Amino acid sequence: MSLEQLTKQFNAAFNNSQYEVAGKLLPQIKLELAKHGLLVPKKNLSNVSDLLITRDILEKGIFTSIYLRNEDEFSRLISQIHPFFYNTTYRSPSGQPALLPPSDNQYKIMALYLLLLLAKNKIAEFHTELETLSTLRPDGATAAATAASPAAPIEEILESNTYLRYPVLLERWLMEGSYHKVWKAITDSSQVPAPEFSILGESLLYTVRDEIARSAECAYVSLPIDNARHLLYLDSDDELIEFAQGQPGWVIDKIKKTVSFPSFENQDEIAAATSIVSPGSSSTNVASSKLNQDIDESAASGSPALPNPSEVIIAECLDYAREIETII
């Protein structure tokens, strides 16, 4: 089947939300694009319409992979579409280099990629990608392409773009330990900028719950089941029991209605655990601000007070961490 026929079928399937069909056609189209030398844009290519069609296919492929929840394919397509977003030039019919017109979906796609990196807890790559966005001019082209139109500061881009602002805010709240804000931003449809963000946000919810679980292990010896369920944003005791079964060392006491965490047998183990709660980390914030917040919430709701026999140890560890951070 020719590239033109494949593209026509792919576009029809995507426009009709037949993502399974579109997903099966995409590898064939990418193979044909590679054969025609279109998958990697070349500077001496004179036909800009071919580049625009290729970029459109890759963009639709990215959205298709999100709806199919295929994160691996999504990551591959991001690497393939990068050359079309950054410093993409072509040879115009007059022989002069020209910029590829910017895509309307560019910021949305890069924001989705930032959200995926956040969900996979790849914070360093998240900030690297964010800095790369600062090379873009407001019209979507790159500053390197024309010296006359410099790149906009990343703050201006974030201020003016709803899509990019969304993952940046989520990352900021994660670093602050404000998990309730992250949870609401993902689950409240009014705060989600587009449906694709809700799909990728599902993975981030699991990441958030795991981070809270690790912090709870450092902050508590045990918790009432009701409080643990509230802390982990679970809807029922059965969900908590199922979650606890996947956590090494967690013990559910159905008679006392408590969940116990792995205990520290000596000070060396406590010191090793505090290395997890490093200065500036989200775990540090959860062990302090999140701890106090949830105690207050439990008291206000009439729930049993959160037992915290290790409060003194945790407080001392946090104070020590803050002192080290100040010295550094």
N, C-alpha and C positions, 0 to 999 in steps of 0.2 A: 504494500500500500504506500502511496506517495506521501510526502510530507504535507502537502496541501490537504489531502483527504484526511489524514490523521488529525491535523490541526482543526479541521472543520468538525470532526466527530468529537474531539476533546472539548472544544468550545461549547458545542451543543449539550454535552453531558454536564459540564460545569454550570452552564446557565440554567439547567433544569435541576440543579442540586443532586445530580446522580454521581456522587463522589466516588463510589466504588468503581463505576465504569471509567470515570476520568482518571482514577488512580492506576487502573490497568493499562490505559492508553499512554500515560505519561512516559514510562521507560522507552517505549517505541519511538515516541516523538523526540526524546532527548538523543536517542541513537541517530536518528535522521538529521537532527540539528548538528550533531558532531560531524557527521559525514559531509555536510555542506559547509563546515567551518564556521558555524554560527553560534555554537555553544560558548565559545570564548571569543568575545568581540575583538576584531583586528582594526588597527588604526588606519590601514590603507583600504578598508572596505568602503565602497562608494555608495552602496544602497542602504540608506538609513532606515528605510521601511522594514527591511529584513531584521535589523537590530531591534526595532520597536516590537515587531511580532514575536521575536524570540523572548524579549523581556516580558511581554504580556503572558506568554505561555509559562514562563518560570514563576511569575507572580501568582497566576491561577493555580499552578502546581503547589505552591507554598500554602495557599488557602485550602486546597484539597487535602494536603497532608495533615493539616490541623484538624479538619473535620473527620478525617480517618484516624486521628490520634496516633499518627506515625511520626514520632519525634525524631527518629533517625533520618528519615527522608526529608523532614523539614530542615534539619541541620545541613544536610547535603545541598539542598536547593538554595539555602542562604549563601553558602560558599560559592555557588555557581552564579548567583545573581549579583554578588558584590561588584564584579567588574562593570556591570551595567549601571550601578548606582554611584560609583566613585571614579572620578577622573576618566570617564568614558568619552573618547573623541572618535570622530570618523573623518574620512576624507570627502569633502564636498565635491560636487561635480566640477567646480571651478578649480579644484586642486588644493584649496586651503583647508586647514584643519578646523573642524567645527564641533561644538558640544552636542551630545545627545540630549534631546529635550528631557526635562525631569519627569519622573513618574508621580502620579497622584497618590500611588500606594506606597511610596518609598518610606516615609516616616512611620506609617502604620506597620509595615512589615518589619522594620528595624525595631520598633517598640515590642512587637510580638517576640522577636528574637531575644531582646533583653529580658522579657518575662520568662522565656524558656531557660535562659542562663540562671535567672534568679531561682526558678523552681528546682534546678539541678544543683543549687548552692555553689555555683561557679562565680563567686563575687569578683575575683581578680579579672576574669574575662568580661564580666559585666561592665566594669569600669573602663577596661581597654576599649570595648565597643562603643561606650558612651563618649570617650575622648575622640574616637574616630569620627563620630557624628559632627564634631565641632569643625571638621574640615569642609563641611558642606556650606555653600552659600544659601541664602534664603530661598533662591529659586530652585534649589535642589541639585545644582551642579557643584563641582568642587572648586575650591579657591585656587588650587594649583593650576587649574585650567586657564584662569585669567587673573592676572595680577591686579587688574583694574577693579575687580569686585571681590573684596576680601570676604572670608568666612565670617558668619555671625557668631558671636560668643555663644557657648552652649547654653548659658542662662537664658538668652533671648529665644533660642530654639525651644527650650522646655516651656518657657512662659507662653509661647504662642501656639504650641502643639499639644492637644489633649492626649493624643496617643502616647507620645514620649513621656509626658508628665506622669502618666499612670504607673509604669514600672519603676520610675525614679522615686516616686512617693512610697511605693511598696518597699523598695530597698531601704529607704531611710527609716521607715517604721520598723522594719526587721532589725536594723542595727540598734534602734532605740529600745527594742524589746516590747514595742507596742503591738503585740500580736492581735489584740482585739480590733485594732484599726485595720490591720491587714485582712483579718477574717471578714470584717464587714465590707471592705472594699471589693473583695472577691465574690462574696455571696449576695451582696445587694446589687441587683441588676441596674439600679439607677446610677451607680457609681462606675459601672463597667463601660468603657467607651465603645466596644463593639463585641458581637457574639463570640468572635474568635478568642478574645481575651478570657472569656469565661471558661472555654475549653482548656486552654493552657493553665488557667488558674487552678484547675482541679489538682494538677501535680503540685502546685505551690502549697495547697492546703495540707497535703501529706508531709511536705517538708516542714511546714510550720508546726504541725503536731509532733513530729519527731524532735524538733528543737525544744519544744516545751517539755517533752518527756525527758530529754537529757538534763534539762535544767531542774526538773522536779527531783530527779535522782540525786542531784547535788544539794538541793535545798531541804529535802525532807527524808525522814526515816520511813514514815508511812502517812497515808491520808485516808480519810473516810471516802468510801466509794462515791458518794454524792459530790464531794468536793473535787475528787480526781476527775470525775466525768465532766464537771463544769470547767475545770482547768484545761482539759484536752478537747473541749468543744465536741463532745460526744452526746448523742441523743438518748441513749439508754444504758442500763447496766450491762446488758448483753454485749453491746458494742465495746464497752470498756473491758469486759472480760476477754473478748476476742482480741482486742488490741494488746492487752497485757500478756497474752499467750505468746505473742511475737517479740516480747521484750525480755532479754536475758536477765534472770534474777528477780523478776517481778512475781509477787505471790499475792493471790486474791484469797482473802479469808471471808467466806460467805456468811459465816456465823457472826463475826464481829463487824462485817461489812466494811472492811478496810483493804487497801492495797499497800503492800510493803515493798520497798525498794532495796536493792543490794546494799548491805551494811558495810561499813569500813571497820576492819578489825584492828588497825593500828594507825598511828599518826603518819606513817609513810604513805599509806594508801590515801589518807586525807589530802596530803600534799600533792600526790599524783592527780587526784581528782580536781584540785584547785587549779591545776595547769590547764584544765579544760575551760575554766572560767577566767579567761585571759582579759587583761585590761582592754576596754573598748569593745568587747565581743557582745553579741546579743545575749549569750548565756549569763553574763555578768548582770545585764540589765534585768533579765527575767528574775534572777535570784534576789534582786533588791526591789525594783519598782513593781514588777509583776507580782511578787510575793505580797507586798503590802496592799496592792490594789485588790487582789483576790481575797485577802483576809477581810478587807473593808466591805467588799461585795457580799461575802458570806455572812458577815455580821448584819448587814443591812437587810438581807433576805431572810434572816432568821435561821440560816443553816448552822449546823454545828461548827464551832470554832475550829480552825485548822491547827492540828497539833504540830508543834515545831520544836522538838527537843534539840535539834542541831542549830537553832537560831544563832546562838552565841558564836559557834565555830564559823558559820557562814558569814556573819557580820565581820568577824576578825579577818577572814580571808579577803572579803571585799575591801576592807580598809587597807589591808596590805597591798592589794592589787592597785588601788588608787594611788598609794604612796609611790609604788614602783613606776606607775605611769607618769606621775609628776616629776620624778627624778629624771626619767628618760626624756 
